[in-house]
Amino acid sequence: MSKQKKIISSSTEDKKVLLVILDGFGEGKATKGNAITQAKMPFFNGLKKDYPVTLLKASGNAVGLPAGYQGNSEVGHFTIGSGRITWQSFEAINQSIKDKSFFTKPELLKTIERAKKNKGAVHLVGMISDQGVHAHINHLFTLMKLAKAQNMNKIFIHCILDGRDVPERSAGEFIEQIKKKIKSLHCGKIATLIGRYYAMDRDSNWDRTQKAYELLVEGKGEGCSDAQKAIKKAYKEGAETDYYIPPYVIDPEGKIKSGDSVIFFNYRTDRARQLTEVFVNKKFDQFERKHSSVNFVAMGPYTEKAPVVFPCPPIKNNLSEILSQHKMLQLRVAETEKYAHVTYFFNSQRENPNPGEDRLMIPSPKCPSYAEQPEMSAEGVTQKAISEIRKKKYAFIAMNYANPDLVGHSGNLKATIQSCAIIDKCFSRLIPEAIKNEYTILVTADHGNAEEMLYPDGSACPSHTTNKVIGILVSSPKLPYTLKKGKGLQDIAPTILELMGIQKPKEMTGQSLLEEPLPINK
């Protein structure tokens, strides 16, 4: 134990921890679709060989989702930062539908009633998908039932097409499901179609958001009276996947007008924010808006300017809070695409940093697909992290590498292999620098993706996975420990606190990954 006490002393300066989150970096078999095992990653593989390693659950119930559902960046970072399993919006909505409380939600009932009083329409806007990452088609169907039960006659459906969390060209299947539901319920019309590339941008590409807004409000888009034909036409005219399908007007009567009600049934926050801002922010100035008075309701907690049906449950004593209470300085580093994840989501969906918490964002490159630039901004993230590590200012640094996930989402295997090799080169500089400056390093991931780039039939798989993710404990001198097996992302925050000699709060239900306990400063 003497060795351990030398490493973990009572001095804050000797208790620095670097958390490196590899986004979309899961553990899988070495198949022809595994970009990670095919990439040249000698440094990373050396870490796995030389230091304590474990595999962590990062999907389904382990991150507050229904069993069998793939993890995602939002719930992954939320679970890591909170140190506990919290039932996410997807499962909360499912449970409310099951126990019928969904049908008495005042936010929904009021907005439907307002549309009726105004002799307007209810517009159901959201991504049509069955993977539950951002939205679920069953929630759309439940909203249709609710609107019909409230004797709402004008119901328009605005379909945001996925192509990322589901097979790349599967929109037609979901459109068919919607058509059948319209027929069985005798209510609703498909008004518009648009790919999530436009409607769900999160990187301040307001020109994309503008296309989605103008489709919804002004009816700007190519006209086609049949949704299935529109999708096929888009493929013929160059849309490689559903993700990139441009604006299509299916029913010209379905424009959002003054006095109408809009229910945005996406619940994940990061990709719903920009489009929501256009409708709810009175000071919005990115482009000219044409709507006036619209009743807007958000399914999830991505705005404070409109009613939210399923707000985030309050999380007390997450990792950032505890470090702040102990007067420890902390830093977050990520590029734009994952900045919200290491800040807002990591902090249990709170916008403002805690005292002593600094944040650095490196701009992500501007390109239609990150397959074109598999390096993304990994170099900038690495340089900035190394610069801050050398200062020895921060007791805790959390950083994110976006490449495996976002290049993986392109479905381009070759580019994803390149992106993983780039991360290895970054690691070969980052990790030695962290060790040199007396940081203990935890390497992990938020969910899988890059390890399964092909479906069994050989077609491109751009979606997340349900695979476990790596956990590596790196230090110098090497800590003589083993890491517990069968654990999950909720156990990372308690591990960090133990490494820093801090007692974990009772609210953190996760447990330290260390088999042998370290001394705790009471």
N, C-alpha and C positions, 0 to 999 in steps of 0.2 A: 504493500500500500504506500510505501515511501515514495515510489516513483509517481504514483497518482497525485500525491499531495504536492509534489514539486510542480506538476503541470497545472493542477487546479488549486491555486492558493487563494487567500482572502483578498488579494489585490484585484480590483476590477480590470486593471491593465493586463493581467495575466489570464483573463477569461474572455478573450475575444472569440467570437464565432462568425464564420462566413457560411451562409446558406446559399447554395447554388441550385437553382431550379431549372432543369432541362425540360422545356415545354414539349409535350407530345413524345416523350422518350420512354417507351415501354420495354418490357422484357418479353421476348418471344423466341420461338424456335428459329434456327438459322435456315430459313427458307429463301427461295429466290425473290420473295416479296419483302424480305427484311432488310431495309436500308441501313440499319444500324450495324448488323453483323457483316454486311458487305462493305461498309466504309472502312477506310484506313484510319484506325483509332488506336495506335500503339500506346499513347500516353494514358488514355482512359482505361484501356484494358489492363495496363500496368497497375493502376489504382485498384481495380477490382481484384487483382491477384495479390497485392501487397497489404491491403488494409481490410478492416472488418466490413463485411457486406451482408445485407439482408434484402429481402423483397417485401414490398409494402402494397397492401390493397389500396386501389385508387378508383374504384368504380362501385356501382350499386349501393347497397346499404352502408358500405364503409365510408361513403361521402354524402350520405343523406338522400340518396336516390333509390328508386325501386330496384329490387334485386334484378341483376342481369343487364342493367342499363350502363352504357359506357360513361366513363368519367369525362369531365371537361375542365377547362382552365379556371372557370369561375368557382365551381365547387371544390376543385383541388386546392386552389390558393386559400379559399375560405376555410377549409378544413385544416390545412397546414397552420394558418395564422391563428385560428381560434383554439386549437388543441382539443377539439371535441367533435363529435358527429352531430350535426344539426340538420333536421329534415328540411330539405330545400323546397323552393316554391313548387317545383314539379310534383313532388309527393304531397305537399300541403293541398294543392289544387285537386289532385286525385282523391285524397281523403275527403275533401269537402263535397266532391261530386258523389262519392260513395255514401256519405251520411246525409246528403241532401241539403246541407247548409249552404252550398253554392247557390242554390235557388232563392236564398233569402239575403244574399249579400246586398247591403243598402247602396253601395256604390254602383252596382249593376242595375238595380231596380230603378234608382233615381235617374240615371242617364237614359234608360229606355222610356221612362215616363216623360222626361223632358222632350224627347223626340216626338212622342205621341202628341203632346200638348202643342208643339210647334208645327204639327202636321208634316214632320220631316221623316228622315230615314235613320236607321241604325246601320252603321258601317262596321263590319268585323274585319279588322286588318291584322295579318300575322303570317308567320311562316307555316306552310303546310308540310308537315314532316311527322314521322312516327318514332323518332329517336329521342325526343324529349330533351334535346340540348338547349334549344331556345324557345320552343313551343311544341305543342302536340295537337295533331289534327282532331283528336277526341275532344279536346277543350273547345275547339271551334264548333263541333257538333252539339256540345252541351249548351253553348251560347245560343245557337240556333233554336234549340228546344226552349230555352229560357225566354227568348224574345217572342217566340210563338205563343208560349203560355201567357205572356203579358199582352196578347192580342196586337202585337206589332206586325203590321202588314209589309212595310217596306224594309227589307233586310238585304243589304248588299255585301258581298264577300270579296275582299281584296287579297289575292293570293300572292304571298312572297314565296318564290320557289327556292328550294334548298340546294341540292346538287353537291353538298359537301358532307353533311352528316349522314346522308343516305346515298345510294347509288347515283352517279352523276347525271343520268338521264332517266329519272324515275318520276318526274313531275306528272306525267300522264296518268300514272296509277293513282296518285292522290286526287287529281282532278276527277277521275272516274268515281272515286269514293264520295267526293263532294256532290257530284251530280246525283248519285243514288240517294244520298241523304236529303238533298233538296226534293227529290221525287217522293220519298217516303214521308217527309215531314210536311210537304206541300208549302214550303216557305223558303225564301232566299233566292238570290241570283248571283252568279259569278260576274263581277263588274270589271275587274282588272287582273292582270298578271305582270309580275316583274321579278327578276332575279335578285337574290340577296346581295349581290355585288353592289347594287344601287341602293336598295332599301335599307340595308343593314350595315352600312359603312360605319366604322368606329375610328377612323384615322383622319378625321376632319377633311375628307374629300367632299366638300359641300356641293360640288357639281353633280356628284352621284346622288346625293340626298335630294337635290333639287329635281332631278328627273323623276324620282319616286313621288315627291310632293306634287309636282305638276301633273303627274298621271292621276293621282287621287283626287285632286281638287279641280284641275282644269281639263282633265280628259286628254292630256297630251300624250299621244302614243299611237302606234300603228293600230288601225281598226281591224278587228276580226271577230265575227259573231260567234265563233265556236272556240272554246279554250283549247281543245285538243289540236285543232288545226293551227292555232296560233303557235303552240309549242313546236309542232313539226316544221312550221314555216321558219321559226327562229333557228332551229337546227340547220335547216337548208341554207339560211342566210348568214351562217358563220358562228352562231352561239355554240361553243364546244360542249358546254354543259348547262344544266338548269341554272346554275349559279350566275351565269352571264346573260341570261335571257333579257332583252331590252323591254321597255314598257309596251304593253298591249292593252288596248281598250276592248273589252268584250261586250259590255253593255253601256252605251253612252249615257243612259239615264242614271248611272251609278256614281256620278260625281258627288263629292262631299260638298254640301251647300250650307249656307248660314242656317242655324237652328237644328242641324243634324247632330247626331251623337256618334262618336267614334270610340270603339272598344279595341284597343291594341292588345291582342291576346298573347303576344310574346311575354315571357316572364323573366328571362335572363336580361340583365341590365345593360351590359356593355354595348351590345349591337342594337339596342332599342332606343338609346339615348338621343342620337342625332335627329332621327325622324320625329321623335316626340318633341324635341325642342322647337321644331318649326311650328308646331301646333300650340304649345303651351307657354312659350317664352314671349312675353309682351315686348321685350326689348330685342328680339331676334333681328339681326341685321346682315346675315350672310347672303341673302337674296330676297327679292321682293315676294311677298305673300299675297294671295288673292282671296283667302277666306276671311270671314269676319268672326262671327260668333259660332263656335263649335263646342259641344260638350265632349270633352276628351277624358277617357278613363284608361288608366294603365293597369295591366294585370299584375305586373311586378314593380319593385321599388326603384324605378329608374328616373323618377322625377319627384320634386317636392312642390310642383306647380299645378298638379292635377290630382284627383282622387286615385288612390292605389288600392286595388282589391286585396292583394296579398302582400302586405309589408314584410320586411325582414324582421324576424324576432330579435329582440335585444340580446346582445352577447356581452356579458360582463367578464372583465379580466382576461382579455385575449393577450397574445404574446406581446404585442406592441405596448399595450397598457401597462403590463407588469414591468417591462423594461423601463418605461417612462417613470413609473412609480419608484423604481430603484435608481433614478437619476442617471441611467445609462444612455449614452448617445447611440442612435441607430440611423442606418442609411438604407435606402432602396434604390436600386439601379436597374433600368430596363429600357428597351426601345419602345417607341410609341405604341406598337401593337399590343404589348403586354404590360405597359405601364400601369394601367388600371388594376391589373391583377396583383402586382406586388405592392400596391398601395390600397386602393379602395376595397378590393375583395380580401386581401390579406388582413386588412383591419376590420373585418366583419361588416363590410359594406358601409363604411363611414368615410366621408369625403375628406375631412380635415385631419392632418397629421397630429399625432400626440406630441406633447412637449419633448424636445430633444430628438425628434424624428425629421431627418432631411430626405429629400427625394431628388433624383436626377433622371431625366428622360433624354434618351438619345433618339433623334428623329429616325423613323423607319423610312426606307427608300420608297419612292412613288413609282409603282409599276402595276399593271393589271394582274400579274401573277408572279409570286415570289420564286417560281421556277426560273424566271429570267434573271434573278439575282439571289441565288441560294445563300450567299454570304450575309444577306440582309444587313443589319448593323451590328453584327456580333463583334467586329473589331472595335467599333466605338464603345460598345458596352464594356469590353475587356479593358481597353485603355483607361476608361474612366474609373472602373473598379480598382485597377492596379494603382492608379494615382491616389485614390482615397485610402487604399490599404496601406500604402507607404506612410501616410500621415499618422497612422496609429491613433486616430481620433475616435473612431467608432467602435463601441463594444460589440455591436451586432450589425452585420451587413447582409441584406437579402438581395439577390440579383437573379435575373431571368434571362435565359437564352431562348429566343422565340423560334429559331430556325427549324428544328425537327418537326414542330407542329405546323407552322404556316407554310413551309415548303412542302411538307407532307400532304397538306390539304390540296395542293395543286394536283395531286395524283401522279406526279412525275417522279418515277422511281430514281432515275439517274440524278436528277437535281437534288433529291432528298439524300441520296448517298453522299453527294458533294457537300451538302449542308452539315452532315454529321462529321465529315472529315475536317471541315472548317472549325467546328466546335472543338475538336481534339487539339488542333493547333492553338486555339485560344486557351484551352486548359493547360497546355504545356508551358504557358507563360504565367497564367493566373495562379495556379495552385502552388508552384514553387515560391512565388512572391508572397502569397498568403502565409505559407509555412515560415518563410524567412522573417515575416513580421509578426509571428507568434499567434496566428489565428488557427483555431481548430475548425475544420471544414466539414460540413455535411453536404453531400451531393445527393440530390433526389430528382424526382419529376412529379408533375401534377396529374398526368394521365398518359395513356399510350396512344400512339399514332404511327410513327415512322417505322415501327417494327412489323407492321402489316400493311403493305402498300398494294397488295393484290388480293382480289376475291378468289375463291377456289376455281372459278372459271377462267382466271387469268386477266380479267378486266381490272382497271385501276380502282383502288379503294382509297378514297380521300378522307375517310372518316376516322374518328377516334376508336379506341378498342376498350375491352374490359380487362386487359392484361395488368398484371402487377408492375410496379416500377421499382427501380433500384434505390437502395439506401447505402451510401458509403461514408464511413467516418475516417477522415484523413487528419493526421496530426504529426508533429515532430517534437519530442520523440514519440514514436508510435504508441498510442494508448493500448495497454495489454487487455483489451476487451473483446468480447463477442457481442454481436447484436442479436436481439430477440427475433425469433421467427414468428410468422403468422400475424404480424402487426399491420398498422395502416397509417395513412397520412396524419390522422389525429394524434399520433404519438411523436411527431417531429417537434412540436413546440415544447412539450414536457422534457424531451431530450435536450433541447437547447438550453432550457432553464437549468437542468441538472448540470450540464457542462459549465454553466456560468455560476454555479453554486447558489442558485435561487430556488426556494421552495415553490413548487407549482401550486396555483390556487385551487381551491376545492371545485371551482366551476369547470376546470379542465379535466375532462373524464379520460383523456388519453393518458398513456403511461410511458415512461422513459423507455427507449430502446436498449439502454445499457443493461447487460446482464448483471454486472457488479455495480452496486450503488456508489456514487461519489459523495464526498462530504458536502453538506448543505449549510450555508450561513443562515442561522436563525435570526 
